[in-house]
Amino acid sequence: MDRNGTESGDAVAAGDGHDELVADLLAGSHRALARVITLIEDQSPGYRDVVSALHPHTGSADVIGVTGAPGAGKSTLVDKLAAAYRDRGDTVGVVAVDPASPYTGGAVLGDRIRMGSNVGDMDVFFRSMSARGQLGGLSMATADAVKALDAFGKDTVMIETVGAGQNEVDVVRTADTVAVLVQPGAGDDVQTLKAGILEIGDVFVVNKTDMDGAERTLVEIEEMVHRREGDTAGFDAGHHGAVAGGARTENDADAGGWTPDVVGTVANAGEGVPELIAAFDAHATHLRESGELVRTQRRRYAQEIRTLVRADIGALASAAIERRGGIETLADRVRRKETDPYAVAAELVGPIESCVDDAVDETAGE
């Protein structure tokens, strides 16, 4: 029986010979977990069926995204966080999203030796994955890997992003709680926060507070957080729900608002890590008690459905283009004025649209 009270053989219909692999994962096999994530990352035949079979077993893990500019100390902090979670008895999964190789599409840095505090601990599962060129460094493969870790039974799953600036907003679609790291004296980083990343943070972390300028950076971020809360009062604040504005009050949970905490850490020494975990726990409690967790999950799944549908329709359209001689052939037809781009698009999408309409009509007639 897995942690959701389901017999490990139940609700498993992965097909393509993967039923046993899914059952082994749900039974707690680390080898099966690694193989499933490899299937997901490689998009091997049947991987979607595997993810579908795992879906009923997800929903218990706290998913934390850790983002910020390169050099802010994300890897070291994730290492210390994992060790602290283990000290209190939690199991941990880490997905580290690395830049994609232009040659292989795989992670440039591979399985980096950066989880030094947790080497040999089987209850900390670390996986380095390629960003695959997706905005924000996250891909569907990353989201699916998180589902595999969740279904496996990890209490906490952390996603460390590639650190590519304000495009990191994509992390919000996968994580319940987002921590944004800044290092002292990084004026450009603070400007980046103003440009966009500020909106996605549930917790802000000033790392390396033993450096000069740490106090000033802490004050600057505190000011920006409260300014943001004032600017968004009365509006839907996206990842944060309807923000009440200003400093947090005892009524904020009822209003659905969350004012981000600002925490100082010295990651390589483990300083501030307990306070950071307390902030994560507080945000997780807020999500559950305010009902924002349900809204967050709804938004996440809606975006996931849109992404999958776009990808699948795009694949169908690409196949249709190839059947018509390839994109260059179609472009030449347009260049010779034999047709135009709108007509070509209609020619390609028309059959897909007809099939969708027919399917809708059949469903309506049942």
N, C-alpha and C positions, 0 to 999 in steps of 0.2 A: 504494500500500500504506500502511495506517495504522500507528500505533506499536505495535499489537498483532500485527502481522504478517499482517493480513487485507487482502485487496484491497478498496479502498473500495467496490466494487460488491457485495461478498459480504455475505451475512447482512443485506441491506437489503430489507425488505418493508413499508414504512411505509403503503402504500396511500393512497387519497384524493389521489393526485397528488403525494405528498410524497417519493417515492423519490429523485428527483433532488436535493431539498433535503437529505436525509440524506447522500447520496453527496457532495454539495458540502461539507457540514460535515466529514465524515471526511477529505476531501481538503485541509482547512485553510482553508476560506473563512470569514472573520470575518463577512461579511454573512449567510451561511447560519446561522452560530451565533446571531447576533442574531435572525434570523427564527424560528429554532427556539425560542429562549427566549420570544419574544413569543407563539408558538403555545401554549407551555406555560402561560405566565402567564394568557393569555386563555381557556385551556381550549377552544381552537378545535377544530372537528371534525377528527378524525384525530390529535390530539396524542398520544394514548395509543399509537397505532401507531408514531409517531415515536420515542417514548421506548423502546418495546419493541425497535425496530430498533437503537437506540443501545446498549442494555444489553450485548450481547456485547463491545462495545468499551470498557467501563468497567473500573475496578479498578486503574489504575496511579497515579492522582493521590493525593497526600497531602492529606486534607481536614481543615482546621483551623477550628474554631469559636472566635470571639472574642466574649465576652459580658461583661456587667458593667453597673453602674448608669449612667444618663445622666450625662454630664459627666466620666466617668472617662478619656476620651481614646481611645476605641476607634477612631474614624475616623482620627485622626492616626497612631495606632500601626499600623493596617492599611496606611496609605499608606507608612510607612517600611519596614514588613516587605516590601511588594511591591517597593519599590526595592532592598532588600537581596537579596531572592531573584533579582531581575534581574541584580544585580551578579555573582552567582555563576553566571549562565547559565540559570537556571530560567525557565520561562514561568509566568504567574500568571493565575488567574481570581478575581474577587471578586464575591460576591453580598452586597449590603447590604440587609438587611431593614428596611424603614421602616414606621412606623405606617400603617394603612390609612385612607384618606379615608372618612368616613361617607357621602359623596355618591356617589363613583365606585367605591370599593373599591380604587383605585389607591394607589400610594405617595404620601404627603403631601409628602415632600421631593423626590420625583422623582430624577433623575440629579444628585445633589449634586456640586458642584465641590469635592471634598475629597480627590481623588487627585492633588494638585498636583505631587508628585514624579514622576509617571508620565505626564503629559500628552504625547500624541503617540507613546507607545510601544505599538506594535501587539501586543506580546507580553504586555501587561497588559490583560485584558478586564474592564471594570467594569460591573456591572449593579445598579441599585437596584430592589428589588421590594417589593410590598405584603405586609404580614403577613397580610392577609385575615382578621383577627380570630381567628387560631388561637392557642391557648395557647402561650406561649413565643415568639410572634412568628414562628414557622416554619409553613409549610404544605407540602402535597405539591408545590406548584409550585416551592418553593425546592429541595426534594430532587431534583426532576426537572431543574431548571436546573443543579444540581451535576453530575448525570449527563451533561448535554450538554457541560459544560466538560471533564469527565473524558474523554469520548469524543473530544472535539476534540483532546486531547493536552496539556492544561495539566498541568504538573508539580505545581503546588500550587494548591489551590482554597481560598480563605478565605471564611468566612461571618461577616459582622458582624451580630449580632442587634440587635433594637430596644431591649434593655435594660429588660425589664419585670419584674425581680425574680426570685423563685425559680421562676416558671413557665418560665424559660429552660432548664429541664431538657430540653425538647424538642430542644434543639440537639444533645444527645448522640446522638440517633437518626440524625443526618445526618453528624456530624463524627467523624473518627477520634481527633483530639486536641482537647481543649477548654481554652482559656485564659480564665481569669476575671480581669478587671481590677478593681482597687480603687485609689482615690486616698488619699493620706495624710490623716489627721485625719477620715476619713469614718466616724464611729462607727456611723451607721445602716447603712452598707454592710457593716461587719464583722458587725453583728447579723444582716443578711440572709444572709450566708454561713453563720452558725450555724444559721439557720432552714432552709436547704435547698440553696443553690447550692454550698456547700462540697463536697457529695458528687459533683458533676459535673466538678470541675476536675481536669485532668491537669497543668496548669501554672498557677500563680497569679502575677499580674503586679501589682506595686505601681508604678503609673505616677506621674509627676510627683514623683520622689524628690528633686527640688531644693526641694520645699516643706517647711515645718516639720512635724515629726511623722512624717516618712517612716520613720526608723529604728524608731520605736515600732510603726508599722503592719506593717513587715516582720517584727518579732519576734512580734507578735500572730498573724499569719497562719501563721508557722512553727510556733508553739505549737498552733494549731488543727489544722494538717495532721497533726502528730505525734499529737495527741490522737485525731483521727479514725482514724489508722492503728491505734492501740492499741485503740480501741473496736470496730473491725471485724475484728480478728485472728481468723482461723479461720472467717470467714463469707464468703459471696459478696458482694463489694462492688460488684456491678452493673457499671458502666462500667469499673471498674478491675480486675475479676477478683477472685481470692482474694488479699486483701492480707496480706502477711506480718507487718505490724505494725512500728512503730518506725522507726528510720532505715534507709535503704536499705543493703543489704549485698551482697556479691559473689554471694550465693546467691539474691538476690531474683528474678533472671530465671528461674532454674529453678523457683522456687515460683510464678511467675506474678504476683508482686506488683509494684506500682509506687507509690513514694512521690513525690507531686507535688513538682516543683521550685518554688521561690519566687524570682522574678527581679524586680529593680528596674530601672525604665526612666525616661528622660525623652524621651518620644516625639517632641516637637517638635524636639529636638536630635539625635535618632537614637541617644541613649545607651542602652546595654543591649540594643539590637536584635540584635547578633551573638550575645550570650549567650542571648537568648530563642530565636532560631532554633536554636541548639545544643541547647536543652532540647526543642524540637519534634522535632528530628532524633533525639535520644536516645529520646524516647517512641515515635516511629515504629519505631525499631530494636527496642525492647522488644516492641512489639505483634507484629512479625514473628517474632522469635526465641522468644518465649514461647508462641506459638500463640494469643494473645489476639485478634489481628486476625481470625482465622477465627471465633472466638466472637462478636466484636463485629459482624461482618458478618451472621452468622446471626441475631443478635438484631434487627439493623436491618431485615433483609428480612422477618423474622417480623412485626415491628410494621408495616411497610409493607403487607404482605398484609392484616393485620387492618384497617388504616385504609381500604384500598381496598374491601375486602369490606363493611365497615360503611357506607361512603359509597354504594356501589352498591345495597345492600339498602335503605338509607334512601331513595334515589331511587325505587326500585321501590315502596316503601311510600307515599311522597308521591304518586306517580302513582295508586296505588290509592285513596288518600284523596280525590283530586280526582274520580276516576270515581264516587265515592259521594257527591258533592255538596259536598266540602270539609270541613275540620276543624270549622268552626262548625256545620255541619249535623249531623255526628256528635256533637258536644258537646251540641247541643240534644236529640238523642235520649237521651243519657245523662241530661241534666237532667230530662227528662219521665219518667224511669224506664222507658223502653221497652227499654233495654238497659243495660249497664254497661261501664266502660273495658276490663276484661279480655276481655269478649265481643267488643268492637269490635276490639281488638288481634288476637285469634284469627281474626276474620273477615278482617282485612287480611293477616295473615302466613300464614294457612292455605294459600292457593294457591301462595305462594312455597315454603313447606315441602314441598308435594306435588311441585312441579317438581324440587326438589333431591333428594327421595327417589327419584323416577322416574329421574333422571339417574344416581344412585348404583346403582340396580338394573340399569340398562342397562350401566353400566361393569362391574359384577360379573359380568354374563352373557356378556361378550365373551371 
